[in-house]
């Protein structure tokens, strides 16, 4: 989704790339909210879901089944 950042990440130490890619994926998920929803309220609901999903990671260690949340939690 973001070829410039991907190419830039190749200069990062290999051991740290997975965490960086998780952060990039999270950034893309948040940034695309405006383009994937048709109403403001739906966008707010989407952002609230992300807030709660990340909160669960910090509060209880619970990691939801999601292709971005799992690597983000590992990072």
PDB file of N, H, CA, C and O in Angstrom:
ATOM      1  N   UNK A   1       0.799  -1.204   0.000  1.00  0.00           N
ATOM      2  CA  UNK A   1       0.000   0.000   0.000  1.00  0.00           C
ATOM      3  C   UNK A   1       0.841   1.269   0.000  1.00  0.00           C
ATOM      4  O   UNK A   1       0.378   2.327  -0.427  1.00  0.00           O
ATOM      5  N   UNK A   2       2.078   1.163   0.479  1.00  0.00           N
ATOM      6  H   UNK A   2       2.455   0.304   0.826  1.00  0.00           H
ATOM      7  CA  UNK A   2       2.928   2.346   0.599  1.00  0.00           C
ATOM      8  C   UNK A   2       4.348   1.994   0.155  1.00  0.00           C
ATOM      9  O   UNK A   2       5.214   1.736   0.991  1.00  0.00           O
ATOM     10  N   UNK A   3       4.588   1.984  -1.155  1.00  0.00           N
ATOM     11  H   UNK A   3       3.884   2.194  -1.834  1.00  0.00           H
ATOM     12  CA  UNK A   3       5.887   1.516  -1.662  1.00  0.00           C
ATOM     13  C   UNK A   3       7.077   2.354  -1.201  1.00  0.00           C
ATOM     14  O   UNK A   3       8.168   1.813  -1.021  1.00  0.00           O
ATOM     15  N   UNK A   4       6.895   3.645  -1.008  1.00  0.00           N
ATOM     16  H   UNK A   4       6.009   4.084  -1.154  1.00  0.00           H
ATOM     17  CA  UNK A   4       8.012   4.478  -0.562  1.00  0.00           C
ATOM     18  C   UNK A   4       8.479   4.091   0.839  1.00  0.00           C
ATOM     19  O   UNK A   4       9.678   3.962   1.087  1.00  0.00           O
ATOM     20  N   UNK A   5       7.537   3.908   1.740  1.00  0.00           N
ATOM     21  H   UNK A   5       6.563   4.013   1.539  1.00  0.00           H
ATOM     22  CA  UNK A   5       7.908   3.502   3.105  1.00  0.00           C
ATOM     23  C   UNK A   5       8.468   2.089   3.117  1.00  0.00           C
ATOM     24  O   UNK A   5       9.379   1.788   3.889  1.00  0.00           O
ATOM     25  N   UNK A   6       7.936   1.227   2.276  1.00  0.00           N
ATOM     26  H   UNK A   6       7.196   1.472   1.649  1.00  0.00           H
ATOM     27  CA  UNK A   6       8.471  -0.131   2.217  1.00  0.00           C
ATOM     28  C   UNK A   6       9.934  -0.106   1.796  1.00  0.00           C
ATOM     29  O   UNK A   6      10.770  -0.758   2.422  1.00  0.00           O
ATOM     30  N   UNK A   7      10.250   0.634   0.748  1.00  0.00           N
ATOM     31  H   UNK A   7       9.571   1.164   0.239  1.00  0.00           H
ATOM     32  CA  UNK A   7      11.640   0.725   0.296  1.00  0.00           C
ATOM     33  C   UNK A   7      12.522   1.348   1.374  1.00  0.00           C
ATOM     34  O   UNK A   7      13.651   0.903   1.579  1.00  0.00           O
ATOM     35  N   UNK A   8      12.032   2.350   2.051  1.00  0.00           N
ATOM     36  H   UNK A   8      11.115   2.711   1.885  1.00  0.00           H
ATOM     37  CA  UNK A   8      12.775   2.961   3.138  1.00  0.00           C
ATOM     38  C   UNK A   8      13.031   1.946   4.258  1.00  0.00           C
ATOM     39  O   UNK A   8      14.105   1.943   4.859  1.00  0.00           O
ATOM     40  N   UNK A   9      12.060   1.100   4.534  1.00  0.00           N
ATOM     41  H   UNK A   9      11.187   1.102   4.045  1.00  0.00           H
ATOM     42  CA  UNK A   9      12.202   0.127   5.617  1.00  0.00           C
ATOM     43  C   UNK A   9      13.281  -0.910   5.335  1.00  0.00           C
ATOM     44  O   UNK A   9      13.745  -1.576   6.261  1.00  0.00           O
ATOM     45  N   UNK A  10      13.685  -1.061   4.097  1.00  0.00           N
ATOM     46  H   UNK A  10      13.308  -0.521   3.345  1.00  0.00           H
ATOM     47  CA  UNK A  10      14.743  -2.016   3.771  1.00  0.00           C
ATOM     48  C   UNK A  10      16.095  -1.572   4.320  1.00  0.00           C
ATOM     49  O   UNK A  10      17.029  -2.371   4.382  1.00  0.00           O
ATOM     50  N   UNK A  11      16.208  -0.309   4.718  1.00  0.00           N
ATOM     51  H   UNK A  11      15.449   0.340   4.667  1.00  0.00           H
ATOM     52  CA  UNK A  11      17.435   0.188   5.334  1.00  0.00           C
ATOM     53  C   UNK A  11      17.464  -0.029   6.848  1.00  0.00           C
ATOM     54  O   UNK A  11      18.475   0.234   7.499  1.00  0.00           O
ATOM     55  N   UNK A  12      16.361  -0.505   7.397  1.00  0.00           N
ATOM     56  H   UNK A  12      15.540  -0.718   6.868  1.00  0.00           H
ATOM     57  CA  UNK A  12      16.266  -0.788   8.824  1.00  0.00           C
ATOM     58  C   UNK A  12      16.823  -2.185   9.073  1.00  0.00           C
ATOM     59  O   UNK A  12      16.735  -3.054   8.205  1.00  0.00           O
ATOM     60  N   UNK A  13      17.381  -2.400  10.229  1.00  0.00           N
ATOM     61  H   UNK A  13      17.452  -1.694  10.934  1.00  0.00           H
ATOM     62  CA  UNK A  13      17.912  -3.722  10.581  1.00  0.00           C
ATOM     63  C   UNK A  13      16.824  -4.779  10.425  1.00  0.00           C
ATOM     64  O   UNK A  13      15.685  -4.557  10.836  1.00  0.00           O
ATOM     65  N   UNK A  14      17.160  -5.927   9.836  1.00  0.00           N
ATOM     66  H   UNK A  14      18.085  -6.107   9.502  1.00  0.00           H
ATOM     67  CA  UNK A  14      16.149  -6.964   9.594  1.00  0.00           C
ATOM     68  C   UNK A  14      15.360  -7.376  10.835  1.00  0.00           C
ATOM     69  O   UNK A  14      14.177  -7.700  10.733  1.00  0.00           O
ATOM     70  N   UNK A  15      15.983  -7.366  11.975  1.00  0.00           N
ATOM     71  H   UNK A  15      16.944  -7.102  12.058  1.00  0.00           H
ATOM     72  CA  UNK A  15      15.284  -7.768  13.203  1.00  0.00           C
ATOM     73  C   UNK A  15      14.186  -6.787  13.589  1.00  0.00           C
ATOM     74  O   UNK A  15      13.277  -7.143  14.339  1.00  0.00           O
ATOM     75  N   UNK A  16      14.254  -5.574  13.095  1.00  0.00           N
ATOM     76  H   UNK A  16      14.992  -5.284  12.486  1.00  0.00           H
ATOM     77  CA  UNK A  16      13.280  -4.547  13.470  1.00  0.00           C
ATOM     78  C   UNK A  16      12.241  -4.277  12.389  1.00  0.00           C
ATOM     79  O   UNK A  16      11.309  -3.503  12.612  1.00  0.00           O
ATOM     80  N   UNK A  17      12.381  -4.891  11.240  1.00  0.00           N
ATOM     81  H   UNK A  17      13.137  -5.520  11.059  1.00  0.00           H
ATOM     82  CA  UNK A  17      11.470  -4.615  10.126  1.00  0.00           C
ATOM     83  C   UNK A  17      10.038  -5.037  10.390  1.00  0.00           C
ATOM     84  O   UNK A  17       9.107  -4.305  10.052  1.00  0.00           O
ATOM     85  N   UNK A  18       9.846  -6.192  10.984  1.00  0.00           N
ATOM     86  H   UNK A  18      10.602  -6.786  11.258  1.00  0.00           H
ATOM     87  CA  UNK A  18       8.478  -6.675  11.229  1.00  0.00           C
ATOM     88  C   UNK A  18       7.688  -5.674  12.064  1.00  0.00           C
ATOM     89  O   UNK A  18       6.529  -5.388  11.762  1.00  0.00           O
ATOM     90  N   UNK A  19       8.307  -5.145  13.106  1.00  0.00           N
ATOM     91  H   UNK A  19       9.248  -5.378  13.351  1.00  0.00           H
ATOM     92  CA  UNK A  19       7.624  -4.168  13.958  1.00  0.00           C
ATOM     93  C   UNK A  19       7.327  -2.889  13.178  1.00  0.00           C
ATOM     94  O   UNK A  19       6.251  -2.307  13.316  1.00  0.00           O
ATOM     95  N   UNK A  20       8.269  -2.461  12.372  1.00  0.00           N
ATOM     96  H   UNK A  20       9.143  -2.934  12.260  1.00  0.00           H
ATOM     97  CA  UNK A  20       8.067  -1.261  11.571  1.00  0.00           C
ATOM     98  C   UNK A  20       6.944  -1.461  10.563  1.00  0.00           C
ATOM     99  O   UNK A  20       6.116  -0.572  10.364  1.00  0.00           O
ATOM    100  N   UNK A  21       6.916  -2.624   9.931  1.00  0.00           N
ATOM    101  H   UNK A  21       7.588  -3.346  10.093  1.00  0.00           H
ATOM    102  CA  UNK A  21       5.847  -2.920   8.970  1.00  0.00           C
ATOM    103  C   UNK A  21       4.492  -2.961   9.654  1.00  0.00           C
ATOM    104  O   UNK A  21       3.492  -2.541   9.072  1.00  0.00           O
ATOM    105  N   UNK A  22       4.447  -3.463  10.890  1.00  0.00           N
ATOM    106  H   UNK A  22       5.259  -3.803  11.363  1.00  0.00           H
ATOM    107  CA  UNK A  22       3.185  -3.466  11.638  1.00  0.00           C
ATOM    108  C   UNK A  22       2.708  -2.032  11.879  1.00  0.00           C
ATOM    109  O   UNK A  22       1.519  -1.738  11.757  1.00  0.00           O
ATOM    110  N   UNK A  23       3.628  -1.158  12.217  1.00  0.00           N
ATOM    111  H   UNK A  23       4.594  -1.397  12.317  1.00  0.00           H
ATOM    112  CA  UNK A  23       3.265   0.248  12.421  1.00  0.00           C
ATOM    113  C   UNK A  23       2.810   0.904  11.123  1.00  0.00           C
ATOM    114  O   UNK A  23       1.868   1.697  11.126  1.00  0.00           O
ATOM    115  N   UNK A  24       3.467   0.583  10.020  1.00  0.00           N
ATOM    116  H   UNK A  24       4.232  -0.061  10.018  1.00  0.00           H
ATOM    117  CA  UNK A  24       3.054   1.114   8.723  1.00  0.00           C
ATOM    118  C   UNK A  24       1.651   0.623   8.365  1.00  0.00           C
ATOM    119  O   UNK A  24       0.827   1.394   7.874  1.00  0.00           O
ATOM    120  N   UNK A  25       1.385  -0.655   8.610  1.00  0.00           N
ATOM    121  H   UNK A  25       2.055  -1.282   9.009  1.00  0.00           H
ATOM    122  CA  UNK A  25       0.066  -1.219   8.301  1.00  0.00           C
ATOM    123  C   UNK A  25      -1.015  -0.550   9.155  1.00  0.00           C
ATOM    124  O   UNK A  25      -2.108  -0.257   8.671  1.00  0.00           O
ATOM    125  N   UNK A  26      -0.698  -0.316  10.421  1.00  0.00           N
ATOM    126  H   UNK A  26       0.190  -0.554  10.814  1.00  0.00           H
ATOM    127  CA  UNK A  26      -1.643   0.380  11.296  1.00  0.00           C
ATOM    128  C   UNK A  26      -1.909   1.791  10.778  1.00  0.00           C
ATOM    129  O   UNK A  26      -3.055   2.239  10.752  1.00  0.00           O
ATOM    130  N   UNK A  27      -0.870   2.477  10.375  1.00  0.00           N
ATOM    131  H   UNK A  27       0.061   2.113  10.396  1.00  0.00           H
ATOM    132  CA  UNK A  27      -1.017   3.825   9.819  1.00  0.00           C
ATOM    133  C   UNK A  27      -1.938   3.815   8.599  1.00  0.00           C
ATOM    134  O   UNK A  27      -2.794   4.690   8.462  1.00  0.00           O
ATOM    135  N   UNK A  28      -1.770   2.849   7.728  1.00  0.00           N
ATOM    136  H   UNK A  28      -1.075   2.138   7.839  1.00  0.00           H
ATOM    137  CA  UNK A  28      -2.608   2.753   6.526  1.00  0.00           C
ATOM    138  C   UNK A  28      -4.064   2.499   6.915  1.00  0.00           C
ATOM    139  O   UNK A  28      -4.976   3.104   6.352  1.00  0.00           O
ATOM    140  N   UNK A  29      -4.277   1.605   7.878  1.00  0.00           N
ATOM    141  H   UNK A  29      -3.536   1.114   8.336  1.00  0.00           H
ATOM    142  CA  UNK A  29      -5.647   1.310   8.319  1.00  0.00           C
ATOM    143  C   UNK A  29      -6.348   2.548   8.870  1.00  0.00           C
ATOM    144  O   UNK A  29      -7.520   2.786   8.578  1.00  0.00           O
ATOM    145  N   UNK A  30      -5.636   3.324   9.657  1.00  0.00           N
ATOM    146  H   UNK A  30      -4.684   3.131   9.894  1.00  0.00           H
ATOM    147  CA  UNK A  30      -6.231   4.536  10.228  1.00  0.00           C
ATOM    148  C   UNK A  30      -6.436   5.593   9.141  1.00  0.00           C
ATOM    149  O   UNK A  30      -7.481   6.240   9.084  1.00  0.00           O
ATOM    150  N   UNK A  31      -5.438   5.759   8.290  1.00  0.00           N
ATOM    151  H   UNK A  31      -4.589   5.234   8.336  1.00  0.00           H
ATOM    152  CA  UNK A  31      -5.498   6.804   7.267  1.00  0.00           C
ATOM    153  C   UNK A  31      -6.584   6.550   6.228  1.00  0.00           C
ATOM    154  O   UNK A  31      -7.145   7.499   5.682  1.00  0.00           O
ATOM    155  N   UNK A  32      -6.884   5.297   5.951  1.00  0.00           N
ATOM    156  H   UNK A  32      -6.428   4.526   6.395  1.00  0.00           H
ATOM    157  CA  UNK A  32      -7.875   5.020   4.918  1.00  0.00           C
ATOM    158  C   UNK A  32      -9.319   5.108   5.424  1.00  0.00           C
ATOM    159  O   UNK A  32     -10.256   4.894   4.654  1.00  0.00           O
ATOM    160  N   UNK A  33      -9.502   5.415   6.682  1.00  0.00           N
ATOM    161  H   UNK A  33      -8.741   5.589   7.308  1.00  0.00           H
ATOM    162  CA  UNK A  33     -10.852   5.495   7.248  1.00  0.00           C
ATOM    163  C   UNK A  33     -11.735   6.437   6.446  1.00  0.00           C
ATOM    164  O   UNK A  33     -12.880   6.112   6.133  1.00  0.00           O
ATOM    165  N   UNK A  34     -11.210   7.582   6.123  1.00  0.00           N
ATOM    166  H   UNK A  34     -10.280   7.846   6.378  1.00  0.00           H
ATOM    167  CA  UNK A  34     -12.012   8.579   5.403  1.00  0.00           C
ATOM    168  C   UNK A  34     -12.486   8.060   4.044  1.00  0.00           C
ATOM    169  O   UNK A  34     -13.589   8.392   3.609  1.00  0.00           O
ATOM    170  N   UNK A  35     -11.673   7.258   3.377  1.00  0.00           N
ATOM    171  H   UNK A  35     -10.777   6.989   3.730  1.00  0.00           H
ATOM    172  CA  UNK A  35     -12.029   6.803   2.031  1.00  0.00           C
ATOM    173  C   UNK A  35     -12.901   5.548   2.016  1.00  0.00           C
ATOM    174  O   UNK A  35     -13.502   5.242   0.986  1.00  0.00           O
ATOM    175  N   UNK A  36     -12.987   4.810   3.133  1.00  0.00           N
ATOM    176  H   UNK A  36     -12.499   5.059   3.969  1.00  0.00           H
ATOM    177  CA  UNK A  36     -13.768   3.574   3.122  1.00  0.00           C
ATOM    178  C   UNK A  36     -15.132   3.700   3.783  1.00  0.00           C
ATOM    179  O   UNK A  36     -15.928   2.763   3.739  1.00  0.00           O
ATOM    180  N   UNK A  37     -15.410   4.845   4.394  1.00  0.00           N
ATOM    181  H   UNK A  37     -14.763   5.607   4.429  1.00  0.00           H
ATOM    182  CA  UNK A  37     -16.728   5.032   5.004  1.00  0.00           C
ATOM    183  C   UNK A  37     -17.478   6.134   4.275  1.00  0.00           C
ATOM    184  O   UNK A  37     -16.889   7.049   3.701  1.00  0.00           O
ATOM    185  N   UNK A  38     -18.797   6.015   4.319  1.00  0.00           N
ATOM    186  H   UNK A  38     -19.276   5.272   4.786  1.00  0.00           H
ATOM    187  CA  UNK A  38     -19.623   6.997   3.622  1.00  0.00           C
ATOM    188  C   UNK A  38     -20.185   8.066   4.558  1.00  0.00           C
ATOM    189  O   UNK A  38     -20.640   9.116   4.106  1.00  0.00           O
ATOM    190  N   UNK A  39     -20.150   7.794   5.862  1.00  0.00           N
ATOM    191  H   UNK A  39     -19.780   6.941   6.229  1.00  0.00           H
ATOM    192  CA  UNK A  39     -20.686   8.738   6.835  1.00  0.00           C
ATOM    193  C   UNK A  39     -19.693   8.943   7.973  1.00  0.00           C
ATOM    194  O   UNK A  39     -18.951   8.030   8.336  1.00  0.00           O
ATOM    195  N   UNK A  40     -19.686  10.139   8.524  1.00  0.00           N
ATOM    196  H   UNK A  40     -20.289  10.881   8.229  1.00  0.00           H
ATOM    197  CA  UNK A  40     -18.766  10.468   9.607  1.00  0.00           C
ATOM    198  C   UNK A  40     -18.915   9.520  10.784  1.00  0.00           C
ATOM    199  O   UNK A  40     -17.924   9.073  11.362  1.00  0.00           O
ATOM    200  N   UNK A  41     -20.160   9.215  11.138  1.00  0.00           N
ATOM    201  H   UNK A  41     -20.965   9.578  10.669  1.00  0.00           H
ATOM    202  CA  UNK A  41     -20.408   8.345  12.286  1.00  0.00           C
ATOM    203  C   UNK A  41     -19.771   6.974  12.089  1.00  0.00           C
ATOM    204  O   UNK A  41     -19.246   6.396  13.040  1.00  0.00           O
ATOM    205  N   UNK A  42     -19.810   6.451  10.873  1.00  0.00           N
ATOM    206  H   UNK A  42     -20.236   6.921  10.100  1.00  0.00           H
ATOM    207  CA  UNK A  42     -19.189   5.159  10.597  1.00  0.00           C
ATOM    208  C   UNK A  42     -17.675   5.232  10.775  1.00  0.00           C
ATOM    209  O   UNK A  42     -17.061   4.290  11.275  1.00  0.00           O
ATOM    210  N   UNK A  43     -17.084   6.331  10.374  1.00  0.00           N
ATOM    211  H   UNK A  43     -17.584   7.097   9.968  1.00  0.00           H
ATOM    212  CA  UNK A  43     -15.651   6.525  10.569  1.00  0.00           C
ATOM    213  C   UNK A  43     -15.287   6.576  12.042  1.00  0.00           C
ATOM    214  O   UNK A  43     -14.276   6.014  12.462  1.00  0.00           O
ATOM    215  N   UNK A  44     -16.114   7.250  12.819  1.00  0.00           N
ATOM    216  H   UNK A  44     -16.936   7.707  12.478  1.00  0.00           H
ATOM    217  CA  UNK A  44     -15.877   7.320  14.257  1.00  0.00           C
ATOM    218  C   UNK A  44     -15.994   5.950  14.908  1.00  0.00           C
ATOM    219  O   UNK A  44     -15.236   5.624  15.823  1.00  0.00           O
ATOM    220  N   UNK A  45     -16.933   5.156  14.441  1.00  0.00           N
ATOM    221  H   UNK A  45     -17.548   5.421  13.698  1.00  0.00           H
ATOM    222  CA  UNK A  45     -17.086   3.792  14.953  1.00  0.00           C
ATOM    223  C   UNK A  45     -15.845   2.971  14.624  1.00  0.00           C
ATOM    224  O   UNK A  45     -15.347   2.221  15.464  1.00  0.00           O
ATOM    225  N   UNK A  46     -15.352   3.117  13.406  1.00  0.00           N
ATOM    226  H   UNK A  46     -15.756   3.726  12.724  1.00  0.00           H
ATOM    227  CA  UNK A  46     -14.144   2.395  12.991  1.00  0.00           C
ATOM    228  C   UNK A  46     -12.948   2.788  13.861  1.00  0.00           C
ATOM    229  O   UNK A  46     -12.195   1.924  14.309  1.00  0.00           O
ATOM    230  N   UNK A  47     -12.774   4.085  14.097  1.00  0.00           N
ATOM    231  H   UNK A  47     -13.386   4.787  13.732  1.00  0.00           H
ATOM    232  CA  UNK A  47     -11.660   4.532  14.926  1.00  0.00           C
ATOM    233  C   UNK A  47     -11.821   4.080  16.382  1.00  0.00           C
ATOM    234  O   UNK A  47     -10.837   3.773  17.054  1.00  0.00           O
ATOM    235  N   UNK A  48     -13.051   4.043  16.854  1.00  0.00           N
ATOM    236  H   UNK A  48     -13.850   4.293  16.307  1.00  0.00           H
ATOM    237  CA  UNK A  48     -13.299   3.551  18.214  1.00  0.00           C
ATOM    238  C   UNK A  48     -12.946   2.076  18.320  1.00  0.00           C
ATOM    239  O   UNK A  48     -12.418   1.644  19.345  1.00  0.00           O
ATOM    240  N   UNK A  49     -13.228   1.296  17.284  1.00  0.00           N
ATOM    241  H   UNK A  49     -13.658   1.647  16.452  1.00  0.00           H
ATOM    242  CA  UNK A  49     -12.861  -0.122  17.284  1.00  0.00           C
ATOM    243  C   UNK A  49     -11.350  -0.268  17.437  1.00  0.00           C
ATOM    244  O   UNK A  49     -10.877  -1.093  18.220  1.00  0.00           O
ATOM    245  N   UNK A  50     -10.603   0.524  16.697  1.00  0.00           N
ATOM    246  H   UNK A  50     -10.986   1.194  16.061  1.00  0.00           H
ATOM    247  CA  UNK A  50      -9.142   0.482  16.797  1.00  0.00           C
ATOM    248  C   UNK A  50      -8.688   0.888  18.193  1.00  0.00           C
ATOM    249  O   UNK A  50      -7.789   0.262  18.754  1.00  0.00           O
ATOM    250  N   UNK A  51      -9.290   1.916  18.754  1.00  0.00           N
ATOM    251  H   UNK A  51     -10.020   2.424  18.297  1.00  0.00           H
ATOM    252  CA  UNK A  51      -8.930   2.366  20.098  1.00  0.00           C
ATOM    253  C   UNK A  51      -9.159   1.245  21.109  1.00  0.00           C
ATOM    254  O   UNK A  51      -8.317   0.998  21.972  1.00  0.00           O
ATOM    255  N   UNK A  52     -10.296   0.573  21.000  1.00  0.00           N
ATOM    256  H   UNK A  52     -10.980   0.774  20.298  1.00  0.00           H
ATOM    257  CA  UNK A  52     -10.604  -0.507  21.934  1.00  0.00           C
ATOM    258  C   UNK A  52      -9.702  -1.718  21.723  1.00  0.00           C
ATOM    259  O   UNK A  52      -9.283  -2.354  22.690  1.00  0.00           O
ATOM    260  N   UNK A  53      -9.401  -2.040  20.471  1.00  0.00           N
ATOM    261  H   UNK A  53      -9.741  -1.524  19.686  1.00  0.00           H
ATOM    262  CA  UNK A  53      -8.534  -3.182  20.184  1.00  0.00           C
ATOM    263  C   UNK A  53      -7.134  -2.970  20.757  1.00  0.00           C
ATOM    264  O   UNK A  53      -6.542  -3.893  21.317  1.00  0.00           O
ATOM    265  N   UNK A  54      -6.615  -1.767  20.618  1.00  0.00           N
ATOM    266  H   UNK A  54      -7.096  -1.017  20.164  1.00  0.00           H
ATOM    267  CA  UNK A  54      -5.290  -1.465  21.171  1.00  0.00           C
ATOM    268  C   UNK A  54      -5.351  -1.396  22.690  1.00  0.00           C
ATOM    269  O   UNK A  54      -4.420  -1.818  23.376  1.00  0.00           O
ATOM    270  N   UNK A  55      -6.440  -0.869  23.206  1.00  0.00           N
ATOM    271  H   UNK A  55      -7.196  -0.526  22.649  1.00  0.00           H
ATOM    272  CA  UNK A  55      -6.621  -0.829  24.651  1.00  0.00           C
ATOM    273  C   UNK A  55      -6.621  -2.220  25.263  1.00  0.00           C
ATOM    274  O   UNK A  55      -6.063  -2.419  26.341  1.00  0.00           O
ATOM    275  N   UNK A  56      -7.239  -3.185  24.593  1.00  0.00           N
ATOM    276  H   UNK A  56      -7.693  -3.023  23.716  1.00  0.00           H
ATOM    277  CA  UNK A  56      -7.257  -4.561  25.095  1.00  0.00           C
ATOM    278  C   UNK A  56      -5.850  -5.141  25.163  1.00  0.00           C
ATOM    279  O   UNK A  56      -5.523  -5.890  26.083  1.00  0.00           O
ATOM    280  N   UNK A  57      -5.036  -4.797  24.200  1.00  0.00           N
ATOM    281  H   UNK A  57      -5.302  -4.189  23.452  1.00  0.00           H
ATOM    282  CA  UNK A  57      -3.657  -5.294  24.199  1.00  0.00           C
ATOM    283  C   UNK A  57      -2.932  -4.791  25.442  1.00  0.00           C
ATOM    284  O   UNK A  57      -2.258  -5.561  26.124  1.00  0.00           O
ATOM    285  N   UNK A  58      -3.069  -3.512  25.734  1.00  0.00           N
ATOM    286  H   UNK A  58      -3.617  -2.886  25.179  1.00  0.00           H
ATOM    287  CA  UNK A  58      -2.371  -2.923  26.876  1.00  0.00           C
ATOM    288  C   UNK A  58      -3.001  -3.313  28.209  1.00  0.00           C
ATOM    289  O   UNK A  58      -2.288  -3.535  29.188  1.00  0.00           O
ATOM    290  N   UNK A  59      -4.325  -3.399  28.258  1.00  0.00           N
ATOM    291  H   UNK A  59      -4.905  -3.219  27.463  1.00  0.00           H
ATOM    292  CA  UNK A  59      -5.000  -3.659  29.524  1.00  0.00           C
ATOM    293  C   UNK A  59      -4.942  -5.119  29.958  1.00  0.00           C
ATOM    294  O   UNK A  59      -4.631  -5.419  31.110  1.00  0.00           O
ATOM    295  N   UNK A  60      -5.242  -6.024  29.029  1.00  0.00           N
ATOM    296  H   UNK A  60      -5.495  -5.781  28.093  1.00  0.00           H
ATOM    297  CA  UNK A  60      -5.349  -7.430  29.415  1.00  0.00           C
ATOM    298  C   UNK A  60      -4.471  -8.369  28.601  1.00  0.00           C
ATOM    299  O   UNK A  60      -4.410  -9.565  28.887  1.00  0.00           O
ATOM    300  N   UNK A  61      -3.802  -7.847  27.603  1.00  0.00           N
ATOM    301  H   UNK A  61      -3.852  -6.875  27.371  1.00  0.00           H
ATOM    302  CA  UNK A  61      -2.980  -8.708  26.748  1.00  0.00           C
ATOM    303  C   UNK A  61      -3.783  -9.452  25.701  1.00  0.00           C
ATOM    304  O   UNK A  61      -3.240 -10.282  24.972  1.00  0.00           O
ATOM    305  N   UNK A  62      -5.082  -9.160  25.619  1.00  0.00           N
ATOM    306  H   UNK A  62      -5.523  -8.486  26.211  1.00  0.00           H
ATOM    307  CA  UNK A  62      -5.943  -9.821  24.634  1.00  0.00           C
ATOM    308  C   UNK A  62      -5.656  -9.255  23.241  1.00  0.00           C
ATOM    309  O   UNK A  62      -5.630  -8.042  23.035  1.00  0.00           O
ATOM    310  N   UNK A  63      -5.443 -10.169  22.293  1.00  0.00           N
ATOM    311  H   UNK A  63      -5.464 -11.155  22.460  1.00  0.00           H
ATOM    312  CA  UNK A  63      -5.159  -9.762  20.918  1.00  0.00           C
ATOM    313  C   UNK A  63      -6.276 -10.277  20.023  1.00  0.00           C
ATOM    314  O   UNK A  63      -6.477 -11.486  19.909  1.00  0.00           O
ATOM    315  N   UNK A  64      -6.989  -9.379  19.400  1.00  0.00           N
ATOM    316  H   UNK A  64      -6.826  -8.397  19.493  1.00  0.00           H
ATOM    317  CA  UNK A  64      -8.079  -9.758  18.511  1.00  0.00           C
ATOM    318  C   UNK A  64      -7.535 -10.397  17.236  1.00  0.00           C
ATOM    319  O   UNK A  64      -6.401 -10.139  16.831  1.00  0.00           O
ATOM    320  N   UNK A  65      -8.351 -11.223  16.620  1.00  0.00           N
ATOM    321  H   UNK A  65      -9.272 -11.433  16.949  1.00  0.00           H
ATOM    322  CA  UNK A  65      -7.991 -11.851  15.351  1.00  0.00           C
ATOM    323  C   UNK A  65      -8.137 -10.832  14.234  1.00  0.00           C
ATOM    324  O   UNK A  65      -9.241 -10.585  13.749  1.00  0.00           O
ATOM    325  N   UNK A  66      -7.037 -10.248  13.831  1.00  0.00           N
ATOM    326  H   UNK A  66      -6.140 -10.449  14.225  1.00  0.00           H
ATOM    327  CA  UNK A  66      -7.040  -9.247  12.758  1.00  0.00           C
ATOM    328  C   UNK A  66      -5.653  -9.227  12.157  1.00  0.00           C
ATOM    329  O   UNK A  66      -4.661  -9.370  12.873  1.00  0.00           O
ATOM    330  N   UNK A  67      -5.573  -9.052  10.859  1.00  0.00           N
ATOM    331  H   UNK A  67      -6.379  -8.936  10.278  1.00  0.00           H
ATOM    332  CA  UNK A  67      -4.290  -9.135  10.161  1.00  0.00           C
ATOM    333  C   UNK A  67      -3.320  -8.014  10.516  1.00  0.00           C
ATOM    334  O   UNK A  67      -2.122  -8.144  10.266  1.00  0.00           O
ATOM    335  N   UNK A  68      -3.801  -6.932  11.084  1.00  0.00           N
ATOM    336  H   UNK A  68      -4.775  -6.827  11.287  1.00  0.00           H
ATOM    337  CA  UNK A  68      -2.911  -5.845  11.497  1.00  0.00           C
ATOM    338  C   UNK A  68      -2.731  -5.839  13.006  1.00  0.00           C
ATOM    339  O   UNK A  68      -1.637  -5.547  13.487  1.00  0.00           O
ATOM    340  N   UNK A  69      -3.765  -6.151  13.758  1.00  0.00           N
ATOM    341  H   UNK A  69      -4.654  -6.389  13.367  1.00  0.00           H
ATOM    342  CA  UNK A  69      -3.682  -6.133  15.212  1.00  0.00           C
ATOM    343  C   UNK A  69      -2.669  -7.150  15.740  1.00  0.00           C
ATOM    344  O   UNK A  69      -1.921  -6.844  16.669  1.00  0.00           O
ATOM    345  N   UNK A  70      -2.633  -8.347  15.165  1.00  0.00           N
ATOM    346  H   UNK A  70      -3.241  -8.595  14.410  1.00  0.00           H
ATOM    347  CA  UNK A  70      -1.716  -9.368  15.661  1.00  0.00           C
ATOM    348  C   UNK A  70      -0.246  -8.938  15.555  1.00  0.00           C
ATOM    349  O   UNK A  70       0.470  -9.018  16.553  1.00  0.00           O
ATOM    350  N   UNK A  71       0.229  -8.492  14.397  1.00  0.00           N
ATOM    351  H   UNK A  71      -0.353  -8.427  13.586  1.00  0.00           H
ATOM    352  CA  UNK A  71       1.619  -8.047  14.349  1.00  0.00           C
ATOM    353  C   UNK A  71       1.856  -6.754  15.123  1.00  0.00           C
ATOM    354  O   UNK A  71       2.953  -6.527  15.633  1.00  0.00           O
ATOM    355  N   UNK A  72       0.840  -5.911  15.212  1.00  0.00           N
ATOM    356  H   UNK A  72      -0.052  -6.095  14.798  1.00  0.00           H
ATOM    357  CA  UNK A  72       0.980  -4.682  15.991  1.00  0.00           C
ATOM    358  C   UNK A  72       1.162  -5.022  17.463  1.00  0.00           C
ATOM    359  O   UNK A  72       1.967  -4.389  18.148  1.00  0.00           O
ATOM    360  N   UNK A  73       0.434  -6.001  17.954  1.00  0.00           N
ATOM    361  H   UNK A  73      -0.219  -6.515  17.398  1.00  0.00           H
ATOM    362  CA  UNK A  73       0.577  -6.429  19.340  1.00  0.00           C
ATOM    363  C   UNK A  73       1.973  -7.015  19.593  1.00  0.00           C
ATOM    364  O   UNK A  73       2.559  -6.806  20.655  1.00  0.00           O
ATOM    365  N   UNK A  74       2.487  -7.737  18.619  1.00  0.00           N
ATOM    366  H   UNK A  74       2.011  -7.906  17.756  1.00  0.00           H
ATOM    367  CA  UNK A  74       3.821  -8.306  18.758  1.00  0.00           C
ATOM    368  C   UNK A  74       4.881  -7.208  18.787  1.00  0.00           C
ATOM    369  O   UNK A  74       5.906  -7.336  19.458  1.00  0.00           O
ATOM    370  N   UNK A  75       4.623  -6.136  18.055  1.00  0.00           N
ATOM    371  H   UNK A  75       3.792  -6.032  17.510  1.00  0.00           H
ATOM    372  CA  UNK A  75       5.583  -5.019  18.025  1.00  0.00           C
ATOM    373  C   UNK A  75       5.580  -4.297  19.355  1.00  0.00           C
ATOM    374  O   UNK A  75       6.318  -3.328  19.533  1.00  0.00           O
TER     375      UNK A  75
END
